[in-house]
Amino acid sequence: MRHTILCGQVTEQCVLYSALDAHICHLEVTVAEDAVAHIHADLAQATLKMMHTNMNAEIVDSGSGRAGSQSEIRGDRRRMGYGP
């Protein structure tokens, strides 16, 4: 694996630390901005900017196609043992 796509909650906590873990492991990081939730909007925006600036994370809209197709995502989930 060389690339990870992140979504989930909470942007300024769990998503940030997952991005940092991936970055430390030399993985490319993409964050689907419209598929993350936050507690504090201002901190979430700062966190996304920090991930982009410091970790070279690509911040995308999940519908842009840049985050991967649904079939690619399902295939990745299957390979990782997370579903049918």
Backbone as a ProteinNet text record, in pm:
[ID]
protein_1_A
[PRIMARY]
MRHTILCGQVTEQCVLYSALDAHICHLEVTVAEDAVAHIHADLAQATLKMMHTNMNAEIVDSGSGRAGSQSEIRGDRRRMGYGP
[TERTIARY]
84.3	0	89.7	56.7	136.2	52.3	-79.2	-168.1	-287	-327.1	-444.8	-540.9	-668.8	-775.1	-847.5	-853.5	-912.3	-1048	-1136.8	-1265	-1299.6	-1400.3	-1441.9	-1455.7	-1449.4	-1460.2	-1353.2	-1302.3	-1313.8	-1191.8	-1213.9	-1106	-985.6	-1011.8	-902.2	-843.7	-889.3	-833.2	-799.2	-894.3	-868.7	-815.8	-877.2	-833.3	-691.2	-664.1	-529.7	-425.7	-450.8	-351.6	-336.5	-444.6	-434.4	-350.3	-369	-288.2	-141.5	-115.1	22.8	86.4	14.4	65.7	99.1	8.3	31.3	152.8	163.2	275.4	408.9	412.4	534.3	573.5	473.9	498.7	523.3	541.8	572.6	459.8	335.8	220.1	170.2	119.4	50.1	-83.2	-125.7	-249.1	-345.5	-469.5	-579.4	-687.3	-742.2	-852.5	-974.4	-1082.7	-1209.2	-1277.5	-1261.4	-1304.5	-1453.1	-1535.1	-1679.6	-1721.8	-1624.9	-1655.9	-1589.3	-1558.2	-1505	-1595	-1599.9	-1680.8	-1588.5	-1635.7	-1553	-1633	-1560.1	-1620.9	-1617.5	-1502.8	-1483.5	-1445.5	-1531.6	-1509.8	-1378.2	-1343.7	-1220.2	-1096.8	-1099.7	-987.3	-980.5	-1096.4	-1098.8	-1036.1	-1070.4	-1012.8	-861.8	-818.5	-674.8	-605.2	-671.1	-614.7	-598	-700	-689.9	-575.5	-564	-454.7	-319.7	-309.7	-185.2	-149.6	-249.3	-222.1	-173.4	-234	-193.3	-51.5	-25.4	103.2	216.3	195.3	304.1	321.2	211.7	218.2	195.8	178.5	151	24.6	-70.7	-196.7	-280.3	-343.4	-435.4	-573.2	-633.9	-765.9	-864	-959.6	-1049.2	-1194.2	-1283.8	-1426.3	-1446.3	-1519.3	-1534.7	-1599.4	-1677.8	-1742.5	-1655.1	-1534.2	-1447.5	-1383.9	-1389.8	-1322.1	-1176.9	-1124	-984.2	-966.2	-1075.3	-1065.8	-1079.8	-1098.9	-1113.5	-1258.5	-1277.9	-1413.7	-1471.2	-1602.8	-1665.7	-1615.5	-1594.4	-1546.3	-1403.7	-1319.1	-1183.6	-1188.1	-1276.3	-1287.6	-1337.1	-1439.8	-1489	-1379	-1303.1	-1193.6	-1088.2	-1054.6	-958.1	-1011.6	-1140.1	-1199.3	-1193.9	-1221.1	-1216.7	-1073.8	-977.1	-837.6	-792.5	-848.5	-810.6	-898	-994.9	-1076.9	-1194.3	-1240.4	-1349.8	-1481	-1512.7	-1645.8	-1647.1	-1768.3	-1786	-1727.8
-116.6	0	123.9	220.7	343	467.8	451.4	566.9	535.2	632.1	613.4	729.6	698.4	797.8	800.5	918.5	930.3	998.9	948.7	1011.5	975.3	1038.3	1002.2	1121.4	1091.6	1198	1174	1262.2	1406.5	1462.7	1555.9	1608.1	1651.4	1731.4	1790.4	1694.9	1570.8	1472	1344.1	1254	1121.2	1127.3	1210	1217.7	1272.7	1376.3	1434.7	1330.5	1255.8	1159	1041.3	1004.3	899.1	947.8	1074.2	1132	1137	1173.9	1179.5	1040.7	941.7	804	759.7	788.7	751.2	824.6	952.8	1033.4	979.2	945.7	891	759.1	683.9	556.6	576	700.4	734.5	699.7	710.6	689.7	823.8	824.7	942.7	950.4	1071.1	1090.6	1177.6	1130.5	1210.2	1216.2	1335.2	1353.3	1398.5	1324.6	1361.9	1464.4	1591.4	1700.5	1695.5	1653.8	1648.9	1518.9	1434.7	1308.3	1300.8	1418.3	1426.3	1518.2	1492.3	1574.3	1641.3	1749.1	1822.6	1857.4	1895.1	1950.6	2102.5	2155.5	2300	2331.2	2402.2	2430.2	2502.5	2598.7	2673.8	2583.9	2494.7	2401.8	2301.1	2257.8	2162.5	2224.2	2349.6	2416	2432.9	2470	2483.3	2348	2242.5	2107.5	2063.5	2086.3	2051	2126.5	2254.9	2335.4	2280.3	2245.6	2191.9	2058.8	1970.3	1842.4	1864.5	1960.2	1989.7	2047.1	2143.7	2213.3	2126.6	2061.6	1990.5	1845.6	1783.3	1641.7	1620.5	1729.8	1723.3	1641.8	1644.5	1571.7	1641.4	1561.2	1614.9	1622.2	1740.4	1761.5	1769	1675.1	1664.3	1651.7	1669	1640.4	1494.1	1418.7	1275.2	1248.4	1341.5	1323.6	1361.7	1409.3	1456.9	1344.7	1221.7	1111	1098.9	1200.9	1199.4	1110.6	1084.5	1001.7	853.5	820.5	680.5	647.7	555.5	515.2	424.9	410.6	322.5	179.4	132.8	-4.8	-18.9	84.1	79.4	77.2	159	165.1	31.9	-28.3	-158.5	-263.9	-259.4	-355.1	-339.3	-214.1	-188.8	-240.2	-217.2	-264	-416.4	-483.7	-630.7	-679.2	-620.2	-661.7	-643.9	-542.9	-516.1	-594.2	-673.3	-756.8	-686.3	-576.1	-497.1	-512.5	-621.8	-635.9	-716	-729	-813.9	-751.7
0	0	0	-84.8	-90.8	-75.1	-66.2	-62.1	27.4	109.5	192.5	174	175.3	164	297.4	357.9	490.3	487.4	570.2	596.4	740.3	796.1	931	1021.8	1149.2	1248.4	1352.2	1408.3	1410.8	1338.4	1244	1160.1	1241.9	1345.8	1422.2	1526.8	1527.2	1619.1	1542.5	1529	1471.2	1328	1244.4	1104.4	1097.9	1176.8	1180.8	1220.7	1326.8	1374.2	1278.7	1212.5	1109.7	992.9	953.1	845.5	885.8	1009.6	1056.9	1057.4	1105.2	1103.3	961.2	867.4	728	671.7	701	651.9	704.6	831.9	892.4	825.9	778.6	709.2	560.1	519	379.3	283.1	328.8	241.8	190.8	68.8	18.5	90.2	123.8	199.9	120.8	112.5	57.3	163.8	184.4	278.7	199.7	212.1	147.8	239.3	205.8	293.3	327.5	231.8	257.7	326.3	361.4	428.9	566	620.9	756.3	838.1	966.3	1057.3	1157.4	1214.9	1309.8	1435.2	1538.2	1658.3	1648.8	1608.6	1595.5	1451.3	1381.1	1238.6	1213.4	1297.5	1275.3	1291	1388.4	1406	1291.9	1243.1	1131.3	1006.5	976.9	859.7	876	995.8	1021.4	1008	1054	1046.2	901.6	818.8	676.8	610.3	642.8	585.2	631.5	759.3	813.1	746.2	727.2	661.6	519.1	449.8	311.8	309.1	396.3	396.7	449.7	562.3	629.6	587.4	539.3	502.7	353.9	280.7	137.4	108	202.8	183.2	76	-6	-105.9	-40.9	-42.1	16.1	-100.2	-105.3	-220.4	-174.8	-269.4	-251	-289.6	-210.6	-238.8	-373.5	-425.3	-555.1	-672.6	-646.3	-754.1	-834.7	-781.5	-847.4	-805.9	-740.5	-695.9	-573.3	-501	-380.9	-412.9	-538.1	-576.5	-607.7	-698.1	-733.6	-625.4	-624	-524.5	-538.8	-661.7	-678.2	-626.6	-643.8	-588.4	-436.2	-380	-234.6	-180.5	-244.2	-200	-210.1	-319.5	-336.2	-229	-195.5	-88.8	43.9	71	196.5	204.4	91	89	116	48.8	66.4	210.6	279.4	418	515.9	464.3	550.4	614.6	552.2	611.2	539.6	483.3	424.5	297.2	243.1	123.6	-1.2
[MASK]
++++++++++++++++++++++++++++++++++++++++++++++++++++++++++++++++++++++++++++++++++++

